[in-house]
Amino acid sequence: MLADIEQIGRNPRTGGYRRDAWSPADMQLREWFTHQAVTRGLTSHEDRNGNLWAWWGDPAADGPGLVTGSHLDSVREGGAFDGPLGVASAFQAIDLLRGDGFRPDRPIAVACFTDEEGARFGVPCIGSRLLTGVLDPSRARGLADDEGLCLDEVLRGQGRDPGGLGRDDETLAHIGVFVELHVEQGRALQAPVGVASAIWPHGRWRFDFRGTADHAGTTALEDRDDPMLAYARAVLAARLQAETHGVRATFGKVRVEPGNANAIPSLVTAWLDARGPETAAVRRLVEELSHGVEVTEESWTPEVVFDDVLRLRVACAAGFDGHPAPILPTAAGHDAGILASAGVPTAMLFVRNPTGVSHAPGEFAEPADCVSGVVALAAVLADLTGGGA
């Protein structure tokens, strides 16, 4: 299944992917998702926030179901597994259950949440944040991409109604439990499959460093008001403060205006990603970096600790040779964290990543481990839906 989509949005030079939300690549992936649902006889639809659903059974008639899946968009120059592995594994797990003659006692769905990475509009997990009401729809409609296109006009261009964005209680009522399978994004997992215990608190902040544009050659150094210097100092300070506070801080995106190679810039806008095991430490780092500069918090996700009882049940179901799957925290954000924070019983499975590389072309999972992930996910779905052959 992953081979079927491996060329969609792929940069042939680097091997990385660009699958921005609502881009041509994303639209192709949406068609692929619908095709996978239709060929399996699943009932598919897109909700008013752009999230995709494929149901085995009827949640309206048979009560809230068990939902699994992930996302199909990517960071820019990202890897092939972050997101798509969870969607493909969800379909494969249903195939495995059906092949064994399993009949669930409650509906099962595959979900694909829109714009999980936030690569285009700057806010991660837009689909799940809108679904749960965490993201205000008026703010969402006004989010702009690098070309200045607002989400509102992008949706209209794709034939969607942006007026429908917002908390969707009808869809939420159909989600009894959510289980997301995802490639592990570090080297902490040594077994083929693991289970998440928690997600670190994390956020994104926009820093605006203002100065005065002038000629790069004729302006004396002492006469310059160069915002690039303030930005450079902030990058170095972020690294030092991260080490001091035991957190992680990254300036991963920067925009310079007016952007001339032979001119001092008038504005440097940079985005900080900060996360760590403790909320207070992350907040303290951002506060220390904010002195003398305009800072806007663009997103914040509090710490998520997954339900103990569900987590242990999933670990037991996903284990091998009579041993529960190992349990570990993650520093990466996921739609699972948004749903858990909204009160949806949620668990996560991880598939081993031998390189530890993620959000880059080198992201990888062994085929055998991916198969182990499908087997584990199928066992979890069977256990949580309580059906039989």
C-alpha positions as CSV (number, residue, x, y, z in Angstrom):
1,M,0.0,0.0,0.0
2,L,2.8,2.4,0.8
3,A,4.4,1.6,-2.6
4,D,1.2,2.7,-4.3
5,I,1.6,6.2,-3.0
6,E,5.4,6.5,-2.7
7,Q,5.7,8.8,-5.7
8,I,2.9,11.2,-4.6
9,G,4.5,14.5,-3.5
10,R,8.0,13.0,-3.6
11,N,11.0,15.1,-4.6
12,P,13.1,12.9,-6.9
13,R,16.2,14.8,-6.1
14,T,16.1,14.4,-2.3
15,G,13.7,11.5,-1.8
16,G,11.7,13.7,0.6
17,Y,8.0,14.5,0.5
18,R,6.0,17.7,0.2
19,R,2.4,16.9,1.0
20,D,0.9,20.2,2.1
21,A,-2.7,20.2,3.2
22,W,-5.1,20.8,0.2
23,S,-2.2,20.7,-2.3
24,P,-2.4,18.5,-5.5
25,A,-0.5,15.8,-3.6
26,D,-2.9,15.9,-0.7
27,M,-5.9,15.7,-3.1
28,Q,-4.4,12.6,-4.7
29,L,-3.9,11.0,-1.3
30,R,-7.5,11.7,-0.4
31,E,-8.6,9.9,-3.6
32,W,-6.3,7.0,-2.6
33,F,-7.9,6.9,0.9
34,T,-11.4,6.8,-0.6
35,H,-10.4,4.1,-3.1
36,Q,-9.1,2.0,-0.2
37,A,-12.4,2.4,1.6
38,V,-14.6,1.6,-1.4
39,T,-12.7,-1.5,-2.4
40,R,-13.2,-2.9,1.1
41,G,-16.9,-2.0,1.2
42,L,-16.4,0.5,3.9
43,T,-18.6,3.6,4.2
44,S,-16.5,6.7,3.5
45,H,-17.1,10.4,3.9
46,E,-15.3,13.7,4.6
47,D,-16.5,15.6,7.6
48,R,-17.0,19.4,7.5
49,N,-13.4,20.0,8.8
50,G,-11.8,18.0,6.0
51,N,-11.1,14.8,8.0
52,L,-11.7,11.5,6.2
53,W,-13.6,8.5,7.6
54,A,-14.1,4.9,6.4
55,W,-16.5,2.9,8.6
56,W,-16.9,-0.8,9.0
57,G,-20.4,-0.8,10.5
58,D,-22.7,2.1,11.3
59,P,-21.9,4.2,14.4
60,A,-25.2,6.0,14.2
61,A,-27.1,2.8,14.5
62,D,-24.7,0.6,16.6
63,G,-23.2,3.2,19.0
64,P,-19.8,4.8,19.2
65,G,-17.1,2.8,17.5
66,L,-13.4,2.2,17.7
67,V,-11.4,4.5,15.4
68,T,-7.9,4.0,14.2
69,G,-5.7,5.7,11.6
70,S,-3.5,8.8,11.4
71,H,-2.7,11.4,8.6
72,L,-1.4,11.6,5.1
73,D,0.1,15.1,4.9
74,S,3.8,15.6,5.6
75,V,6.3,18.2,6.7
76,R,8.3,19.6,3.8
77,E,11.0,17.2,2.7
78,G,9.6,14.7,5.2
79,G,9.7,10.9,5.2
80,A,7.4,8.2,3.9
81,F,6.2,6.7,7.2
82,D,5.1,9.6,9.4
83,G,1.4,9.4,9.0
84,P,0.8,7.1,6.0
85,L,2.1,4.1,8.0
86,G,-0.8,4.5,10.5
87,V,-3.4,4.9,7.7
88,A,-2.2,1.9,5.7
89,S,-1.8,-0.2,8.8
90,A,-5.4,0.5,9.8
91,F,-6.7,-0.8,6.5
92,Q,-4.4,-3.8,6.7
93,A,-5.5,-4.6,10.2
94,I,-9.2,-4.7,9.1
95,D,-8.1,-7.0,6.2
96,L,-6.4,-9.2,8.7
97,L,-9.5,-9.4,11.0
98,R,-11.8,-10.1,8.1
99,G,-9.5,-12.7,6.8
100,D,-9.8,-14.5,10.1
101,G,-13.6,-14.2,10.0
102,F,-13.7,-11.8,12.9
103,R,-16.9,-9.8,13.4
104,P,-16.6,-6.8,15.7
105,D,-19.3,-6.1,18.3
106,R,-19.0,-2.4,17.6
107,P,-18.2,-0.4,14.5
108,I,-14.6,0.2,13.5
109,A,-13.3,3.1,11.4
110,V,-10.2,4.2,9.7
111,A,-9.6,8.0,10.1
112,C,-7.3,10.3,8.2
113,F,-7.0,13.7,9.9
114,T,-6.3,16.7,7.8
115,D,-3.2,18.9,8.1
116,E,-1.6,17.2,11.1
117,E,1.8,18.6,10.5
118,G,0.8,22.2,10.0
119,A,3.4,22.6,7.3
120,R,1.2,24.9,5.1
121,F,-0.7,27.1,7.6
122,G,1.6,27.0,10.6
123,V,-0.8,25.3,13.1
124,P,-0.4,21.6,13.7
125,C,-3.3,19.1,13.9
126,I,-5.8,21.6,12.3
127,G,-8.3,18.8,11.5
128,S,-8.5,17.3,15.0
129,R,-8.2,20.8,16.7
130,L,-11.2,22.0,14.7
131,L,-13.1,18.7,15.3
132,T,-12.7,19.0,19.1
133,G,-13.2,22.8,19.2
134,V,-9.7,23.6,20.3
135,L,-9.1,25.8,17.3
136,D,-11.5,28.7,16.7
137,P,-12.9,28.4,13.2
138,S,-12.6,32.1,12.5
139,R,-8.9,32.0,13.3
140,A,-8.5,28.8,11.2
141,R,-10.2,30.5,8.2
142,G,-7.7,33.4,8.4
143,L,-4.5,31.3,8.6
144,A,-2.3,32.1,5.6
145,D,0.3,30.0,3.8
146,D,3.6,31.3,2.4
147,E,1.9,32.6,-0.7
148,G,-0.5,34.6,1.3
149,L,-3.5,32.4,0.6
150,C,-5.9,32.0,3.5
151,L,-7.3,28.6,4.4
152,D,-10.8,30.1,3.7
153,E,-10.0,30.7,0.0
154,V,-8.0,27.5,-0.3
155,L,-11.0,25.5,0.8
156,R,-13.3,27.3,-1.5
157,G,-10.9,26.6,-4.3
158,Q,-11.2,22.9,-3.5
159,G,-15.0,23.0,-3.5
160,R,-15.3,22.9,0.3
161,D,-17.4,25.2,2.5
162,P,-15.2,27.0,5.1
163,G,-18.3,28.1,6.8
164,G,-18.7,24.6,8.2
165,L,-15.4,24.6,10.1
166,G,-15.7,24.1,13.8
167,R,-16.4,21.7,16.6
168,D,-18.3,18.7,15.3
169,D,-20.3,17.0,18.1
170,E,-22.0,14.6,15.8
171,T,-18.7,13.1,14.6
172,L,-17.2,13.2,18.1
173,A,-20.1,11.2,19.4
174,H,-19.2,8.4,17.0
175,I,-15.6,8.0,18.4
176,G,-15.8,5.7,21.4
177,V,-12.0,4.9,21.4
178,F,-9.1,6.1,19.3
179,V,-6.0,4.1,18.7
180,E,-3.3,5.6,16.5
181,L,-0.4,3.6,15.1
182,H,2.7,5.7,14.2
183,V,6.3,5.2,13.3
184,E,8.4,6.0,16.4
185,Q,10.3,9.2,15.8
186,G,13.4,8.5,17.8
187,R,15.6,5.6,18.8
188,A,14.0,4.9,22.2
189,L,12.0,1.9,21.0
190,Q,14.1,-1.3,20.8
191,A,11.2,-3.8,20.3
192,P,9.3,-4.0,17.0
193,V,6.2,-2.4,18.6
194,G,5.6,-0.2,21.6
195,V,2.9,1.8,23.3
196,A,2.8,5.5,24.2
197,S,2.6,6.6,27.9
198,A,2.5,10.3,27.3
199,I,3.2,13.2,24.9
200,W,5.4,16.0,26.0
201,P,3.9,19.5,26.2
202,H,4.9,21.5,23.1
203,G,4.1,24.7,21.2
204,R,5.1,27.0,18.4
205,W,5.8,30.7,18.7
206,R,6.4,33.4,16.0
207,F,9.2,35.9,16.8
208,D,9.2,39.2,14.9
209,F,12.6,40.9,14.9
210,R,12.3,44.4,13.5
211,G,15.0,46.7,12.1
212,T,15.7,49.2,9.4
213,A,16.3,48.3,5.7
214,D,19.4,49.8,4.2
215,H,22.3,49.2,1.8
216,A,24.6,46.3,2.6
217,G,27.7,48.1,1.3
218,T,27.3,51.8,2.0
219,T,25.8,51.6,5.5
220,A,28.5,51.7,8.2
221,L,28.4,48.9,10.8
222,E,27.8,51.4,13.6
223,D,24.8,52.9,11.7
224,R,22.9,49.7,11.2
225,D,19.7,48.5,12.8
226,D,20.0,44.9,11.7
227,P,17.3,42.5,12.9
228,M,19.3,39.5,11.7
229,L,21.7,40.0,14.6
230,A,18.9,39.8,17.1
231,Y,17.7,36.7,15.4
232,A,21.1,35.1,15.5
233,R,21.5,35.9,19.2
234,A,18.1,34.3,19.8
235,V,19.1,31.1,18.0
236,L,22.2,30.7,20.1
237,A,20.3,31.6,23.3
238,A,17.6,29.1,22.6
239,R,20.2,26.3,22.4
240,L,21.9,27.4,25.7
241,Q,18.5,27.8,27.5
242,A,17.3,24.5,26.3
243,E,20.3,22.8,27.8
244,T,19.8,24.7,31.0
245,H,16.1,23.9,31.4
246,G,16.3,20.3,30.0
247,V,14.0,21.0,27.1
248,R,14.3,21.1,23.3
249,A,14.1,24.3,21.3
250,T,14.4,24.7,17.6
251,F,14.2,27.7,15.2
252,G,13.3,25.7,12.1
253,K,11.7,28.3,9.9
254,V,12.7,31.9,9.1
255,R,11.4,34.5,6.7
256,V,13.4,37.7,5.9
257,E,12.0,40.8,4.4
258,P,12.5,42.3,1.9
259,G,14.8,39.4,1.2
260,N,17.6,41.1,-0.8
261,A,21.1,39.6,-0.7
262,N,22.6,43.1,-0.9
263,A,20.4,44.8,1.7
264,I,20.0,44.9,5.5
265,P,16.6,43.4,6.2
266,S,13.8,45.3,7.9
267,L,12.1,42.3,9.4
268,V,13.1,38.8,10.4
269,T,10.3,36.5,11.3
270,A,11.3,33.2,12.9
271,W,9.3,30.3,14.3
272,L,10.4,28.6,17.5
273,D,9.3,25.0,18.4
274,A,9.8,24.3,22.1
275,R,8.9,21.1,24.0
276,G,10.0,19.2,27.0
277,P,8.9,16.8,29.8
278,E,7.7,19.7,32.0
279,T,5.4,22.6,31.0
280,A,7.0,25.1,33.4
281,A,10.4,24.5,31.9
282,V,9.1,25.1,28.3
283,R,7.3,28.2,29.3
284,R,10.3,29.5,31.2
285,L,12.5,29.1,28.1
286,V,10.1,31.0,25.9
287,E,9.7,33.8,28.4
288,E,13.5,34.2,28.6
289,L,13.8,34.4,24.9
290,S,10.9,36.9,24.5
291,H,12.6,40.0,26.1
292,G,12.8,42.9,23.6
293,V,11.0,41.1,20.8
294,E,7.5,40.7,19.5
295,V,6.3,37.1,20.3
296,T,3.0,35.4,19.3
297,E,2.0,32.0,20.5
298,E,0.6,30.2,17.5
299,S,-0.1,26.9,19.1
300,W,0.2,25.1,22.4
301,T,-0.5,21.5,23.3
302,P,-0.4,20.6,27.0
303,E,1.1,17.4,28.3
304,V,-1.0,14.4,27.5
305,V,-0.9,11.3,29.8
306,F,-2.8,8.5,28.2
307,D,-5.3,6.6,30.2
308,D,-3.6,4.0,32.4
309,V,-6.2,1.2,32.1
310,L,-6.5,1.5,28.3
311,R,-2.7,1.8,27.9
312,L,-2.0,-1.4,29.8
313,R,-4.8,-3.2,28.0
314,V,-3.4,-2.1,24.6
315,A,0.1,-3.1,25.7
316,C,-1.0,-6.5,26.6
317,A,-3.0,-7.0,23.4
318,A,-0.1,-5.7,21.3
319,G,2.6,-7.8,23.1
320,F,4.4,-10.8,21.8
321,D,5.4,-14.2,23.3
322,G,3.3,-13.5,26.4
323,H,5.0,-10.2,27.2
324,P,3.3,-6.8,27.0
325,A,4.6,-4.3,24.5
326,P,7.1,-1.8,26.0
327,I,5.7,1.6,27.1
328,L,7.5,4.8,26.4
329,P,6.8,8.6,26.2
330,T,7.1,10.6,23.1
331,A,8.3,14.2,22.4
332,A,6.3,14.3,19.1
333,G,2.8,15.7,18.8
334,H,0.0,13.7,17.3
335,D,-3.8,13.9,16.6
336,A,-4.1,11.3,19.4
337,G,-3.0,13.9,21.8
338,I,-5.6,16.4,20.7
339,L,-8.4,13.8,21.0
340,A,-7.1,12.6,24.4
341,S,-7.1,16.1,25.7
342,A,-10.7,16.5,24.6
343,G,-11.7,13.5,26.7
344,V,-11.7,10.7,24.0
345,P,-10.2,7.5,25.4
346,T,-7.0,7.2,23.4
347,A,-4.0,5.0,23.0
348,M,-1.0,4.9,20.6
349,L,1.1,2.2,19.1
350,F,4.7,2.8,17.8
351,V,6.6,0.9,15.2
352,R,10.3,0.8,15.6
353,N,12.5,3.3,13.7
354,P,16.0,1.8,13.5
355,T,17.6,5.1,12.4
356,G,15.8,7.4,14.8
357,V,15.5,9.8,11.9
358,S,12.1,11.5,11.3
359,H,10.7,14.6,9.5
360,A,13.5,13.8,6.9
361,P,13.9,11.5,3.9
362,G,16.0,9.1,6.0
363,E,12.9,8.1,8.1
364,F,12.6,4.3,8.0
365,A,10.9,1.2,9.4
366,E,11.7,-2.3,8.5
367,P,9.0,-4.2,6.5
368,A,9.0,-6.9,9.2
369,D,8.4,-4.4,11.9
370,C,5.6,-2.8,9.9
371,V,4.0,-6.2,9.6
372,S,4.4,-6.6,13.4
373,G,2.6,-3.3,13.8
374,V,-0.4,-4.5,11.7
375,V,-0.6,-7.7,13.7
376,A,-0.4,-5.8,17.0
377,L,-3.0,-3.3,15.8
378,A,-5.4,-6.0,14.7
379,A,-5.0,-7.7,18.1
380,V,-5.8,-4.4,19.8
381,L,-8.9,-3.8,17.6
382,A,-10.1,-7.3,18.2
383,D,-9.6,-7.0,22.0
384,L,-11.3,-3.6,22.2
385,T,-14.3,-4.4,20.0
386,G,-15.0,-7.7,21.8
387,G,-16.2,-9.6,18.7
388,G,-15.3,-13.0,17.4
389,A,-15.3,-15.4,14.5
